[in-house]
Amino acid sequence: MRVALNDVSVRFGQVLAVDRVSLAIEPGEIHALVGENGAGKSTLMNMLFGLVIPTGGTITIDGVPRRWASPQDAIGAGLGMVHQHFMLQESMSVLENIVLCAEPVGRFGFVDFAEARARVGAIARTHGIGVDLDRPLGRLSVGERQAVEILKVLYREADLLILDEPTAVLTPQEKSRLFDALRSFRAAGKAIVLITHKLDEVMEIADRVSVMRAGRLVASSPLADTTREEIGRGIVGGDLPAPRTRKAQEPGDVILSVDALTVARRGRDVGPISFKLRAGEIVGIAGVSGNGQAELVRALTGLEPLRSGSVRLCGERIDSLDVERRRRLGMSYIPEDRQRMGLALGASVSENANAGRDDRAAYAAGPFLKHRALARFARSLIDNYRIRVAGPRAAAATMSGGNKQKLVVGRELTRGTPLVIAENPTWGVDIGAIDFIHGELMRMRDAGHAILLISTELDEVIALSDRILVMYAGEISGEVAGGEASRDRVGALMTARASDAFGEVA
C-alpha cells in the first residue's frame, strides 16, 4: 500500500494546525515523523486516520483518491493507528480487547472465540509478539498494553500502521521488543509511520524521516541522506541545546525521609524501602517497569496506604495524611498519567494551571476567584513553557500530549515546594521542552529544593541525578553516585540485586 498526502491542510477555528503538507508513505518502510509539540504531527496522522476532517488537499491510496467519513472507513481501507494514550477496556481480557467490534461470528450468531484465538495467536507468533490472551487488561504493564493495541491493528489486517509516541514510557527491554516487531512488519511489506521525539530511535530504526515545524513540512528525506544534527536543527529551527551539567554542591537538611516503607501489591508486597532525600539534591529512581516504582510513588503522594513503615516530609510524619494535606505541607507531584491524574481535560487551561492555587490571596477574594489574576498566571505558564494552545480559556483537552505535559510540569514546579516528586516529567515532549524542563529541575535543585525523579528514561536519570537508587523486585537493589553512573552499571542493577551485579555497592 502506497499512501500519498497531497497539499493537505487542517484548521481548528483560527488555528492552522497543518499547512499544505505533501507526504508519501511507502510500503516496506519505517517513516519517522518528528517535530516539536504542536508542530502538527499527530493532527496530520489523525487526519489520515479519519479522526480529523481536512480543510484542503487530498489523500490517495495506490493512486486512488480517498476520503473518510470516520476512522472505520480508514480501517476498512487497511490503515491502523496506535494512539499515545491507549484506547482499551480495563474490565476485558486481552483477547476480548483485540477482537472488540470485529468479532468472528459462529453458526448460531455467537462470537467464535476459538477462531479469534487462533487468528490472534497466529499473528502474534508471526511477528514475535508475546502476550497472554486470557489475562485481564488491568493487570498488564504499559508495554504489554501497547502490544495489545498493535495486535488489534494487525487483527484488522492493516497494511499501514501509525504509532504515536510508542516508546514514551517503555523500558529499554520493552522498546527492544517493539522495534523487533516493527522490523518484522517492515519485512512483511507493511508501511509504518513512527511519530516520535527521540532522535536516537529515529537513527536506530527509521528508513525515512520527515520534519514538521509550525504545521509545515520543513524536510523529508531518506535517513541515509541526513544526520542527527540536521534533523535536530530542523525540529527546533536552530542549533540543539548543549547537554546539561550539574554544579557541585553540598546537600542540606533532610526533606524526605522514608523508613522501612512497605506497600501492598498482588503477589508480593513492595518494600521494605528506606532512603533519605536532602535539600539541594536530585535523587533518581531507576528500574524496569513493574518493580515497585509505581507503588512507591502512590504511597509517597498519598494515593495508596502504607502497609507498614513511615514517611516524613520536612520532619513531620505524613503517612496518615491525605493528598491535599501533603501538598499543603510542601509536596508537588508531576504524575506519569497526565490524562487521568494530571489534568481535568474538560476544564480550561487557566483552571488547570491554577489547580491548588486558588486559596491564595492573590487569586481569590473570600469565596470569589480573581479570574484575571488566574488568567495572567496561566498566560505566564503558556509563555514560559512554550505551550501551544489557543489561550488560557481553551479546554485542556484541545492540547497535544506534549503540551499537556508541559502544563502539568509548569504548574507543579512553580509552586516552589520543598519537595518535588517528578514521575516521567518529559514524557512525550520535544527536544527544546526536554531541555527546558531539565533546566528547571536543575534550577530548583540549585536553589535548595529536593527532587525525587522517577523515570523510564535511563539517560535522563543519569544526566540529572546526584544519586541513583535502583529498584528490583520491589526493593532497592543498589545505589550509584551520579558521577559514577553509566548505562551498563545502572542497567545491571535494574535486572539483579546489588550482590548479584557487582558485589557490594557503596
C-alpha positions in Angstrom: 0.0 0.0 0.0 1.3 3.4 -1.0 -0.3 6.4 0.7 0.2 10.0 -0.5 -1.0 13.2 1.2 -1.2 15.9 -1.4 -1.3 19.6 -0.2 -3.4 18.8 2.9 -4.4 21.4 5.4 -6.3 21.2 8.8 -7.7 24.2 10.5 -9.3 24.5 14.0 -11.1 27.8 14.2 -8.4 30.5 13.7 -5.5 28.0 14.2 -3.9 26.5 11.0 -2.6 23.2 12.5 -1.5 21.6 9.3 -0.5 23.9 6.4 -0.4 22.4 2.9 1.6 19.3 3.6 2.5 16.8 0.9 4.0 13.5 2.0 4.4 9.9 0.6 4.4 6.8 2.8 5.8 3.7 1.0 5.3 0.0 1.8 8.1 -1.9 3.5 9.3 1.4 5.1 9.5 2.8 8.6 8.8 6.5 8.2 9.7 8.7 11.2 7.6 11.9 11.7 9.3 14.3 14.1 8.8 17.9 15.3 8.1 20.0 18.3 5.0 19.7 20.4 2.1 21.3 18.5 4.0 21.1 15.2 1.1 19.2 13.6 2.4 15.6 13.6 -0.4 13.9 15.4 -3.0 16.1 13.7 -1.7 15.1 10.3 -1.9 11.4 11.2 -5.3 11.8 12.9 -6.5 13.4 9.6 -5.1 10.4 7.6 -6.9 8.0 10.0 -10.2 9.8 9.7 -10.3 11.4 13.1 -9.9 14.9 11.7 -11.5 16.3 8.6 -9.0 18.1 6.3 -9.9 21.6 5.1 -8.0 21.2 1.9 -5.9 18.7 -0.1 -6.4 15.0 -1.0 -5.4 11.5 0.2 -4.6 8.8 -2.3 -4.1 5.1 -1.7 -2.3 3.4 -4.6 -3.1 6.4 -6.7 -6.9 6.4 -6.0 -8.3 9.5 -4.2 -9.9 8.5 -0.9 -11.9 10.4 1.7 -13.0 9.1 5.1 -16.3 9.8 6.9 -14.9 8.1 10.1 -11.9 6.0 11.3 -14.0 2.9 10.3 -13.5 3.9 6.7 -9.8 4.2 7.2 -9.6 0.8 9.0 -11.6 -0.7 6.1 -9.0 0.7 3.7 -6.1 -1.0 5.6 -5.0 1.7 8.0 -4.4 1.3 11.7 -3.4 3.7 14.4 -2.0 3.1 18.0 -2.6 6.3 19.9 -0.3 7.8 22.5 -3.0 7.2 25.1 -4.3 3.7 24.7 -8.0 3.0 23.9 -8.6 -0.3 25.8 -11.2 -1.7 28.1 -9.8 -2.3 31.6 -12.5 -4.9 32.5 -12.0 -7.1 29.5 -9.4 -9.7 28.7 -6.6 -9.3 26.2 -8.4 -11.4 23.6 -11.7 -9.5 24.1 -10.0 -6.2 23.6 -8.3 -7.3 20.4 -11.5 -8.5 18.7 -13.9 -5.9 20.1 -16.2 -4.7 17.4 -14.6 -7.1 14.9 -15.6 -10.5 16.5 -15.9 -13.6 14.2 -19.4 -14.9 14.4 -20.2 -18.7 14.5 -23.1 -20.7 13.1 -25.7 -19.6 15.6 -24.8 -16.0 15.9 -22.4 -16.3 18.9 -18.9 -15.0 19.0 -16.5 -17.7 17.8 -13.7 -17.1 20.3 -11.9 -20.3 19.2 -11.4 -18.8 15.7 -10.5 -15.4 17.2 -7.9 -17.0 19.4 -6.4 -19.0 16.5 -6.2 -15.9 14.3 -4.7 -13.7 17.0 -2.2 -16.4 18.1 -1.0 -16.8 14.5 -0.5 -13.1 14.1 1.4 -12.9 17.4 3.7 -15.8 16.5 4.4 -14.4 13.1 5.7 -11.1 14.5 7.1 -12.4 17.7 4.6 -10.6 20.0 4.2 -12.4 23.3 1.1 -11.7 25.4 -1.3 -13.9 27.5 -4.7 -13.6 25.7 -6.6 -14.6 28.8 -5.1 -12.0 31.2 -7.3 -9.1 32.3 -6.1 -5.9 30.7 -5.9 -4.2 34.1 -3.0 -6.5 35.1 -0.8 -5.6 32.1 2.2 -3.3 32.1 2.4 -0.3 29.7 4.5 -2.3 27.2 2.0 -5.2 27.3 -0.9 -2.9 26.7 0.9 -1.5 23.7 1.3 -5.0 22.3 -2.4 -5.4 22.7 -3.1 -2.2 20.7 -0.7 -3.4 18.0 -2.4 -6.8 17.8 -5.8 -5.0 17.5 -4.4 -3.2 14.4 -2.9 -6.3 12.9 -6.0 -8.4 13.5 -7.9 -5.9 11.4 -5.4 -6.6 8.6 -3.9 -3.2 8.5 -1.2 -2.5 5.8 -0.2 0.9 7.2 0.5 1.2 11.0 0.7 4.6 12.6 2.3 4.7 16.1 2.1 7.9 18.1 5.0 8.2 20.6 5.1 4.4 21.1 8.2 4.3 23.3 7.3 7.2 25.6 7.0 5.2 28.8 8.6 1.8 27.7 11.5 0.3 29.4 14.7 -0.4 27.3 13.7 -4.1 27.1 10.1 -3.3 26.0 11.4 -0.8 23.4 13.7 -3.5 22.0 10.8 -6.0 21.7 8.7 -3.3 20.0 11.5 -2.5 17.5 11.9 -6.2 16.7 8.2 -6.3 15.9 8.4 -3.2 13.7 11.2 -4.7 11.7 9.0 -7.8 11.3 6.2 -5.6 10.0 8.6 -3.9 7.6 9.8 -7.3 6.3 6.2 -8.3 5.7 5.8 -5.2 3.4 3.8 -3.1 5.7 4.2 0.7 5.9 4.9 2.1 9.4 4.7 5.8 10.5 6.5 6.4 13.8 5.6 9.7 15.5 8.4 10.4 17.9 10.6 13.0 19.7 13.5 10.7 20.2 16.3 11.2 17.7 18.3 8.2 18.9 15.3 6.0 18.0 15.0 7.7 14.6 18.6 7.0 13.8 18.2 3.4 15.0 15.2 2.2 13.1 13.8 4.7 10.5 14.3 4.4 6.7 12.9 7.9 6.1 12.5 10.9 8.3 10.1 13.9 7.8 10.3 17.0 10.0 7.4 19.3 10.8 7.5 22.7 12.3 4.6 25.1 13.0 2.2 23.0 10.9 4.5 22.8 7.8 6.8 20.1 6.4 10.3 21.5 6.5 12.3 18.5 5.5 11.8 14.9 4.2 14.5 12.5 3.1 15.9 9.0 3.4 17.7 8.6 6.7 20.9 7.8 4.9 20.9 11.3 3.3 20.7 13.3 6.6 22.3 13.4 10.1 21.1 13.6 13.6 22.2 17.2 13.9 20.4 18.2 10.7 17.2 16.6 12.0 17.5 18.3 15.3 18.1 21.7 13.7 15.0 21.2 11.6 12.9 20.4 14.6 13.9 23.4 16.7 14.7 25.8 13.9 18.3 26.3 15.1 21.1 24.6 17.0 20.4 21.9 19.5 20.8 22.8 23.2 24.0 21.9 24.9 24.0 19.0 27.4 23.1 20.0 31.0 25.8 19.7 33.7 25.4 19.6 37.4 27.3 22.0 39.6 28.8 20.5 42.7 27.1 21.5 46.0 26.7 20.0 49.4 23.1 18.8 50.1 21.3 20.4 53.0 18.7 19.2 55.6 16.7 16.0 55.1 13.4 16.9 53.3 12.0 13.4 52.7 12.7 10.5 55.0 11.4 7.0 54.1 11.8 4.3 56.8 11.0 0.6 56.2 8.1 1.5 53.9 6.1 -1.4 52.6 3.1 -1.2 50.2 0.6 -4.0 49.4 0.8 -5.5 45.9 -0.8 -8.5 44.4 1.7 -11.4 44.7 4.4 -9.8 46.7 4.5 -6.5 48.7 6.8 -3.7 47.7 9.5 -3.0 50.3 10.8 -2.6 52.9 12.3 0.6 51.4 14.4 3.2 53.3 16.1 6.3 51.9 16.6 10.0 52.6 16.4 12.9 50.2 18.1 16.2 51.1 17.6 19.8 50.1 19.6 20.7 47.1 19.9 17.2 45.5 18.1 15.2 42.8 17.7 11.5 43.7 16.7 9.4 40.7 14.9 6.1 40.9 15.5 3.7 38.0 14.2 0.2 37.4 12.4 -2.0 34.9 8.7 -1.2 34.8 6.8 -3.3 37.4 9.4 -3.5 40.1 7.6 -1.3 42.6 8.3 2.2 41.4 4.6 3.0 40.8 3.5 1.6 44.2 6.3 3.7 45.9 5.1 6.9 44.2 1.5 6.3 45.1 2.4 5.7 48.7 4.6 8.8 49.0 1.9 11.0 47.4 -1.0 9.6 49.5 -2.7 7.8 46.6 -2.2 4.4 48.3 -1.9 3.5 52.0 1.3 2.1 53.5 1.2 -1.4 54.9 4.0 -0.5 57.4 6.8 1.9 57.9 6.8 5.7 57.9 7.3 8.8 55.7 8.4 12.2 56.9 8.3 15.5 55.0 10.3 18.3 56.5 10.4 16.4 59.7 6.7 15.8 60.0 5.1 12.3 59.6 2.8 12.3 56.6 1.9 8.6 56.1 -1.6 9.2 57.6 -2.2 12.4 55.7 -4.4 12.7 52.5 -3.1 14.0 49.2 -4.2 17.6 49.8 -2.6 17.9 53.2 0.7 16.5 51.9 0.6 19.2 49.1 -0.1 21.9 51.6 2.8 20.7 53.8 5.2 21.1 50.8 4.9 18.4 48.2 4.4 18.8 44.5 3.8 15.9 42.2 4.2 15.5 38.4 2.2 12.3 37.7 3.0 9.9 34.9 -0.6 9.8 33.7 -1.4 13.4 32.7 -4.7 12.3 31.2 -6.3 10.8 34.3 -4.3 12.4 37.2 -2.5 15.5 35.9 -5.4 17.4 34.3 -9.1 17.9 34.2 -9.5 17.7 30.4 -12.9 19.3 30.3 -11.7 22.3 32.3 -9.8 25.3 30.8 -6.1 25.7 30.7 -6.5 28.5 33.3 -8.4 26.3 35.7 -5.8 23.5 35.3 -2.9 25.9 35.7 -4.3 27.3 38.9 -5.4 24.0 40.5 -4.2 24.0 44.1 -3.5 27.8 44.0 -7.0 29.3 44.2 -6.9 29.6 48.0 -4.1 32.2 47.9 -4.9 35.8 48.4 -3.5 36.8 45.0 -6.0 34.6 43.3 -9.1 34.8 45.5 -11.2 37.3 47.4 -13.1 35.4 50.0 -15.1 32.7 48.2 -14.7 34.5 44.8 -11.9 33.8 42.3 -9.9 36.6 40.7 -10.3 35.3 37.1 -8.0 38.0 35.6 -5.2 37.0 38.0 -5.8 33.3 37.3 -5.6 34.0 33.5 -2.4 36.1 33.9 -0.7 33.2 35.7 -1.9 30.7 33.1 -0.6 33.0 30.4 2.8 33.1 32.1 3.0 29.3 32.1 1.9 29.3 28.4 4.7 31.8 27.5 7.5 30.4 29.8 6.9 26.7 28.9 6.1 27.4 25.2 2.7 25.7 25.5 1.0 25.7 22.1 -2.7 26.4 22.9 -5.3 29.0 21.8 -5.2 30.7 25.2 -6.0 30.4 28.9 -9.7 29.9 28.2 -9.1 26.9 25.8 -10.1 23.5 27.1 -7.1 21.4 28.2 -8.4 18.5 26.0 -7.6 20.6 22.9 -3.8 20.4 23.5 -1.4 17.8 22.2 0.0 15.3 24.6 3.3 17.1 24.9 1.7 20.4 25.6 -0.5 18.8 28.3 2.7 17.6 29.9 4.3 21.0 29.8 1.2 22.5 31.5 1.4 19.9 34.4 5.2 20.4 34.8 4.9 24.2 34.8 2.1 24.2 37.4 3.9 21.9 39.8 7.3 23.4 39.5 6.1 27.0 40.0 4.5 26.0 43.4 8.1 26.3 44.8 7.6 23.5 47.4 10.5 21.9 49.3 9.8 18.6 47.6 9.0 17.8 44.0 8.2 14.2 43.0 8.6 14.0 39.2 7.4 10.8 37.5 8.5 10.7 33.9 8.4 14.5 33.6 9.5 14.7 30.0 7.1 12.0 28.7 6.2 12.9 25.1 7.7 16.3 25.0 10.1 17.7 22.3 13.8 18.4 22.4 13.5 22.0 23.3 10.9 21.3 26.1 13.0 18.5 27.5 16.0 20.8 27.8 13.8 23.5 29.4 12.3 21.0 31.9 15.7 19.6 32.8 16.9 23.2 33.3 14.0 23.9 35.6 14.6 20.8 37.7 18.3 21.7 37.9 17.5 25.3 38.9 15.2 24.1 41.7 17.9 21.7 42.9 20.5 24.5 42.9 18.0 26.7 44.8 17.7 24.2 47.6 14.7 22.1 46.7 14.7 18.3 46.9 13.7 16.4 43.7 12.7 12.8 43.6 13.0 11.8 39.9 11.3 8.6 38.7 11.9 8.0 35.0 12.0 5.2 32.5 14.5 7.3 30.5 17.7 5.9 31.8 19.8 8.7 30.2 17.6 11.3 31.9 18.1 9.7 35.3 21.9 9.5 34.8 22.1 13.1 33.4 20.2 14.8 36.3 20.7 12.7 39.4 23.2 13.3 42.2 22.4 9.8 43.4 20.5 6.9 41.7 18.5 4.3 43.6 17.7 1.3 41.5 14.6 -0.8 42.3 14.4 -4.5 41.6 11.7 -7.0 42.8 10.1 -4.3 45.0 13.2 -3.3 46.8 16.2 -1.0 46.4 18.9 -3.2 44.8 21.6 -0.7 45.0 22.7 2.9 45.0 25.1 4.6 42.5 26.6 8.1 42.8 25.6 10.4 39.9 29.2 10.9 38.9 29.9 7.2 38.8 26.7 6.2 36.9 26.7 4.6 33.5 24.1 2.8 31.4 25.9 -0.6 32.0 26.2 -0.2 35.7 22.7 1.1 36.4 21.2 -1.4 33.8 22.8 -4.3 35.6 21.2 -3.3 38.9 17.8 -3.0 37.1 17.8 -6.7 36.5 19.6 -8.1 39.6 20.2 -7.4 43.2 23.4 -5.4 44.0 25.2 -8.5 45.3 24.4 -10.4 42.0 25.5 -7.5 39.8 28.6 -6.1 41.4 29.1 -7.5 44.9 28.5 -4.8 47.4 27.6 -1.3 46.0 28.9 1.6 48.0 
